[in-house]
Amino acid sequence: MGKDGTPHPEVIKCAKQTLLTSLHELLCLCWEEGEVPQDMRDANIITLYKN
């Protein structure tokens, strides 16, 4: 974990396909249901810079 509690970029890179698939499924479910869970609405979104 990074200092700010985010996963290390190498972890994200190694799990990219799994993360993308899970995120896609979650967003499709939100679209079908017509609502977004409160946790997602309250989330802090950060930018991960590529070096």
N, CA, C and O atoms as a GROMACS GRO file, in nm:
protein
  204
    1MET      N    1   0.083  -0.119   0.000
    1MET     CA    2   0.000   0.000   0.000
    1MET      C    3   0.087   0.125   0.000
    1MET      O    4   0.195   0.129   0.060
    2GLY      N    5   0.038   0.224  -0.068
    2GLY     CA    6   0.106   0.352  -0.069
    2GLY      C    7   0.078   0.429   0.059
    2GLY      O    8  -0.001   0.386   0.143
    3LYS      N    9   0.143   0.544   0.073
    3LYS     CA   10   0.124   0.626   0.192
    3LYS      C   11  -0.020   0.671   0.211
    3LYS      O   12  -0.067   0.687   0.324
    4ASP      N   13  -0.091   0.690   0.100
    4ASP     CA   14  -0.229   0.738   0.108
    4ASP      C   15  -0.332   0.625   0.112
    4ASP      O   16  -0.452   0.651   0.100
    5GLY      N   17  -0.287   0.501   0.127
    5GLY     CA   18  -0.378   0.388   0.137
    5GLY      C   19  -0.418   0.327   0.004
    5GLY      O   20  -0.499   0.234   0.000
    6THR      N   21  -0.363   0.377  -0.106
    6THR     CA   22  -0.394   0.320  -0.236
    6THR      C   23  -0.299   0.204  -0.266
    6THR      O   24  -0.187   0.202  -0.216
    7PRO      N   25  -0.344   0.109  -0.347
    7PRO     CA   26  -0.255  -0.003  -0.382
    7PRO      C   27  -0.134   0.046  -0.461
    7PRO      O   28  -0.141   0.146  -0.533
    8HIS      N   29  -0.025  -0.024  -0.446
    8HIS     CA   30   0.096   0.007  -0.520
    8HIS      C   31   0.068  -0.008  -0.670
    8HIS      O   32  -0.002  -0.102  -0.709
    9PRO      N   33   0.121   0.080  -0.754
    9PRO     CA   34   0.094   0.073  -0.898
    9PRO      C   35   0.127  -0.062  -0.961
    9PRO      O   36   0.061  -0.103  -1.056
   10GLU      N   37   0.228  -0.132  -0.911
   10GLU     CA   38   0.262  -0.263  -0.966
   10GLU      C   39   0.150  -0.364  -0.941
   10GLU      O   40   0.124  -0.451  -1.025
   11VAL      N   41   0.083  -0.353  -0.828
   11VAL     CA   42  -0.030  -0.442  -0.798
   11VAL      C   43  -0.142  -0.414  -0.897
   11VAL      O   44  -0.203  -0.507  -0.950
   12ILE      N   45  -0.169  -0.288  -0.921
   12ILE     CA   46  -0.273  -0.251  -1.016
   12ILE      C   47  -0.238  -0.302  -1.155
   12ILE      O   48  -0.324  -0.355  -1.226
   13LYS      N   49  -0.112  -0.286  -1.194
   13LYS     CA   50  -0.069  -0.330  -1.327
   13LYS      C   51  -0.084  -0.482  -1.342
   13LYS      O   52  -0.130  -0.528  -1.446
   14CYS      N   53  -0.046  -0.558  -1.242
   14CYS     CA   54  -0.055  -0.704  -1.249
   14CYS      C   55  -0.199  -0.754  -1.250
   14CYS      O   56  -0.229  -0.857  -1.311
   15ALA      N   57  -0.287  -0.683  -1.183
   15ALA     CA   58  -0.427  -0.727  -1.172
   15ALA      C   59  -0.519  -0.650  -1.267
   15ALA      O   60  -0.641  -0.650  -1.249
   16LYS      N   61  -0.460  -0.586  -1.368
   16LYS     CA   62  -0.537  -0.496  -1.455
   16LYS      C   63  -0.661  -0.563  -1.515
   16LYS      O   64  -0.770  -0.507  -1.506
   17GLN      N   65  -0.647  -0.680  -1.575
   17GLN     CA   66  -0.761  -0.743  -1.641
   17GLN      C   67  -0.869  -0.780  -1.541
   17GLN      O   68  -0.988  -0.761  -1.569
   18THR      N   69  -0.831  -0.834  -1.427
   18THR     CA   70  -0.928  -0.870  -1.324
   18THR      C   71  -1.001  -0.746  -1.274
   18THR      O   72  -1.123  -0.747  -1.258
   19LEU      N   73  -0.927  -0.639  -1.249
   19LEU     CA   74  -0.988  -0.514  -1.203
   19LEU      C   75  -1.082  -0.456  -1.307
   19LEU      O   76  -1.192  -0.411  -1.273
   20LEU      N   77  -1.041  -0.457  -1.433
   20LEU     CA   78  -1.126  -0.404  -1.539
   20LEU      C   79  -1.255  -0.484  -1.554
   20LEU      O   80  -1.362  -0.426  -1.570
   21THR      N   81  -1.244  -0.616  -1.547
   21THR     CA   82  -1.362  -0.701  -1.558
   21THR      C   83  -1.458  -0.675  -1.444
   21THR      O   84  -1.579  -0.660  -1.465
   22SER      N   85  -1.406  -0.669  -1.322
   22SER     CA   86  -1.491  -0.646  -1.205
   22SER      C   87  -1.556  -0.508  -1.210
   22SER      O   88  -1.674  -0.493  -1.179
   23LEU      N   89  -1.478  -0.407  -1.248
   23LEU     CA   90  -1.532  -0.272  -1.257
   23LEU      C   91  -1.640  -0.264  -1.365
   23LEU      O   92  -1.742  -0.199  -1.346
   24HIS      N   93  -1.617  -0.330  -1.478
   24HIS     CA   94  -1.715  -0.331  -1.586
   24HIS      C   95  -1.846  -0.395  -1.540
   24HIS      O   96  -1.954  -0.342  -1.566
   25GLU      N   97  -1.836  -0.509  -1.471
   25GLU     CA   98  -1.956  -0.577  -1.421
   25GLU      C   99  -2.032  -0.488  -1.322
   25GLU      O  100  -2.155  -0.481  -1.326
   26LEU      N  101  -1.959  -0.421  -1.234
   26LEU     CA  102  -2.022  -0.334  -1.135
   26LEU      C  103  -2.092  -0.216  -1.202
   26LEU      O  104  -2.206  -0.183  -1.166
   27LEU      N  105  -2.026  -0.154  -1.298
   27LEU     CA  106  -2.087  -0.040  -1.367
   27LEU      C  107  -2.208  -0.082  -1.450
   27LEU      O  108  -2.306  -0.008  -1.459
   28CYS      N  109  -2.202  -0.200  -1.512
   28CYS     CA  110  -2.318  -0.252  -1.588
   28CYS      C  111  -2.436  -0.275  -1.494
   28CYS      O  112  -2.550  -0.245  -1.529
   29LEU      N  113  -2.409  -0.330  -1.377
   29LEU     CA  114  -2.515  -0.353  -1.279
   29LEU      C  115  -2.578  -0.221  -1.235
   29LEU      O  116  -2.700  -0.210  -1.224
   30CYS      N  117  -2.495  -0.121  -1.209
   30CYS     CA  118  -2.546   0.012  -1.172
   30CYS      C  119  -2.634   0.067  -1.284
   30CYS      O  120  -2.740   0.124  -1.258
   31TRP      N  121  -2.590   0.050  -1.407
   31TRP     CA  122  -2.666   0.100  -1.522
   31TRP      C  123  -2.801   0.030  -1.531
   31TRP      O  124  -2.904   0.094  -1.551
   32GLU      N  125  -2.800  -0.104  -1.516
   32GLU     CA  126  -2.924  -0.182  -1.526
   32GLU      C  127  -3.022  -0.149  -1.413
   32GLU      O  128  -3.142  -0.140  -1.435
   33GLU      N  129  -2.968  -0.131  -1.293
   33GLU     CA  130  -3.052  -0.103  -1.176
   33GLU      C  131  -3.097   0.043  -1.172
   33GLU      O  132  -3.197   0.076  -1.108
   34GLY      N  133  -3.024   0.129  -1.239
   34GLY     CA  134  -3.058   0.271  -1.241
   34GLY      C  135  -3.020   0.346  -1.116
   34GLY      O  136  -3.070   0.455  -1.090
   35GLU      N  137  -2.930   0.288  -1.037
   35GLU     CA  138  -2.882   0.359  -0.918
   35GLU      C  139  -2.739   0.319  -0.885
   35GLU      O  140  -2.692   0.211  -0.922
   36VAL      N  141  -2.672   0.409  -0.815
   36VAL     CA  142  -2.533   0.389  -0.776
   36VAL      C  143  -2.530   0.374  -0.624
   36VAL      O  144  -2.590   0.454  -0.553
   37PRO      N  145  -2.459   0.270  -0.572
   37PRO     CA  146  -2.451   0.253  -0.427
   37PRO      C  147  -2.393   0.377  -0.358
   37PRO      O  148  -2.307   0.446  -0.414
   38GLN      N  149  -2.440   0.404  -0.239
   38GLN     CA  150  -2.396   0.522  -0.163
   38GLN      C  151  -2.245   0.524  -0.146
   38GLN      O  152  -2.184   0.630  -0.155
   39ASP      N  153  -2.183   0.409  -0.122
   39ASP     CA  154  -2.037   0.404  -0.105
   39ASP      C  155  -1.964   0.457  -0.228
   39ASP      O  156  -1.861   0.524  -0.216
   40MET      N  157  -2.018   0.427  -0.346
   40MET     CA  158  -1.954   0.477  -0.469
   40MET      C  159  -1.975   0.627  -0.485
   40MET      O  160  -1.888   0.696  -0.538
   41ARG      N  161  -2.089   0.677  -0.441
   41ARG     CA  162  -2.115   0.821  -0.450
   41ARG      C  163  -2.030   0.900  -0.353
   41ARG      O  164  -1.998   1.016  -0.378
   42ASP      N  165  -1.992   0.838  -0.241
   42ASP     CA  166  -1.913   0.905  -0.139
   42ASP      C  167  -1.762   0.885  -0.157
   42ASP      O  168  -1.684   0.938  -0.079
   43ALA      N  169  -1.722   0.811  -0.258
   43ALA     CA  170  -1.581   0.774  -0.277
   43ALA      C  171  -1.495   0.894  -0.314
   43ALA      O  172  -1.542   0.989  -0.376
   44ASN      N  173  -1.370   0.888  -0.274
   44ASN     CA  174  -1.270   0.985  -0.318
   44ASN      C  175  -1.196   0.926  -0.437
   44ASN      O  176  -1.139   0.817  -0.427
   45ILE      N  177  -1.197   0.995  -0.548
   45ILE     CA  178  -1.130   0.947  -0.668
   45ILE      C  179  -0.998   1.020  -0.681
   45ILE      O  180  -0.991   1.142  -0.668
   46ILE      N  181  -0.894   0.944  -0.706
   46ILE     CA  182  -0.761   1.002  -0.720
   46ILE      C  183  -0.705   0.967  -0.857
   46ILE      O  184  -0.749   0.871  -0.921
   47THR      N  185  -0.609   1.044  -0.902
   47THR     CA  186  -0.542   1.018  -1.028
   47THR      C  187  -0.412   0.943  -1.000
   47THR      O  188  -0.334   0.983  -0.913
   48LEU      N  189  -0.391   0.835  -1.073
   48LEU     CA  190  -0.265   0.762  -1.064
   48LEU      C  191  -0.183   0.800  -1.186
   48LEU      O  192  -0.218   0.765  -1.299
   49TYR      N  193  -0.074   0.870  -1.165
   49TYR     CA  194   0.008   0.917  -1.275
   49TYR      C  195   0.099   0.806  -1.326
   49TYR      O  196   0.154   0.728  -1.248
   50LYS      N  197   0.114   0.800  -1.456
   50LYS     CA  198   0.208   0.707  -1.518
   50LYS      C  199   0.342   0.777  -1.529
   50LYS      O  200   0.349   0.895  -1.563
   51ASN      N  201   0.448   0.706  -1.500
   51ASN     CA  202   0.583   0.763  -1.512
   51ASN      C  203   0.646   0.720  -1.641
   51ASN      O  204   0.760   0.757  -1.670
   0.00000   0.00000   0.00000
